[in-house]
Amino acid sequence: MSKIATLEIGGKKYELPVITGTENEVAIDIAALRGATNGVITIDPGFKNTGSCESAITFLDGEEGILRYRGYAIEDLAEKASFLEVAYLLIFGELPTKEQLEKFHTDIKIESQVDEDIKKILDGFPKSAHPMGVLSSLTSALVAFNPSSVNVESPEDMYKAIVKILGKFPVLTAWAYRKRAGLPLDYGDDSLTYVENFLQMMFKKPNGSYKVNPVVADALDKLLILHADHEQNCSTSTVRMVGSSHVGLFASLSAGISALWGPLHGGANQAVIEMLEAIREDGGDTHRYMAKAKDKDDPFRLMGFGHRVYKNFDPRAKIIKKSADQVLEALGIQDEVLDIAKGLEKEALEDSYFVDRKLYPNVDFYSGIIYRALGIPEEMFTAMFALGRLPGWIAQWREMRLRKEPIGRPRQVYVGETHRPFVNIEKR
Ligand code: ACO
């Protein structure tokens, strides 16, 4: 393919460079367009055709259903690696050696203490507060407790900030749950793995011990890996955009958590289970709900279906569907909602509305069913997604800063009133 694209505006031709990624993705570089054309810009609401950066972290091919972190297939990582290994890979670019992984985990454990005063902030929230709102606020509050900004030129400073948030975030997530559940706030146990420790922090009762079920720990580890990064999605773009003003890592992450909360993004996993429950309570008539989803006068959408990028299938959904079956069987759980989910999926895959629009189950269609089987309440589902996405956000923030990307500041096409004379209040 030619390395130059030619654009013609009003009979005048402009040559624009074409760049090609390592997986042969082609992009027209319009960085010089506005200057060369004396003010012409491009417009692309929702950024459906716009690359915001060059990135070496995650590759996905929506048509082929491919997802790779740093070149490694998601299927291999979900099967063979631990969440912490994947976190290291995403952030630092290579799979860790045994020693590197051990040091990484030790450093995270050292930093897992959260200032006791954070508990006072948490105390101020009502019990009914949504964990995502709590998490976003507490992550932001960490800035006040760790005021020195990260010197991105210093690998030590950068490393310190990374292990700090990886250590403290699971504690804050568990506390957000425990506050809601009326349980005392506690720390975990350094002898456990990252994921086992998180489970213990969540579920240990004050009057008893908690024994980690390996089936539960394995399933959670896998779920976190599947959620760990997904290139320039809404929350990740938010983290990069906020960080581009050179605000610190924790403040950028707090903004990303808010972006993830929405039902069209990470909030979909909670919305899916609520939808499946509603269908069950309503008699389980999946045909009626399929008809509602297709009716343009009805705002109902089949939650967990469709994806901005995957127009074939979501490779994560395949892994998760298999995992849901395994987990439910291993834990001996019969879940009617899983049958409804499978019924909806079958109908949708044979329905021309969904087939024509390339709407397939996404990662969230089955994740809620597993979370529920693991004993995690619905309102915590999106917080679990945030825990999984944390390494991805960190990796993307780090990459953005190391590449010295400029501040994110999109343009617009103004369509409001043109200049008009001011009218005094008595005359309006
Ligand atoms: N149910 C019914 N119809 C749908 C659905 C759905 N879940 N998703 C898309 N459509 C239809 C739209 O109505 C539209 O139809 P039209 O062409 O006749 O107008 C067409 O499919 C294209 O939909 P868009 O909204 O333009 O697709 P977009 O790429 O902008 O949105 C999104 C993707 C937000 C994920 C959408 O499919 C959706 O809302 N899905 C449900 C929410 C969900 O599951 N979100 C999780 C996403 S994955 C994640 O964040 C981890």
Boltz pocket constraint, residues with backbone or C-beta under 6 A from the ligand:
constraints:
  - pocket:
      binder: B
      contacts: [[A, 263], [A, 264], [A, 265], [A, 266], [A, 268], [A, 293], [A, 294], [A, 300], [A, 301], [A, 302], [A, 303], [A, 304], [A, 305], [A, 306], [A, 307], [A, 308], [A, 309], [A, 357], [A, 359], [A, 362], [A, 363], [A, 364]]
      max_distance: 6.0
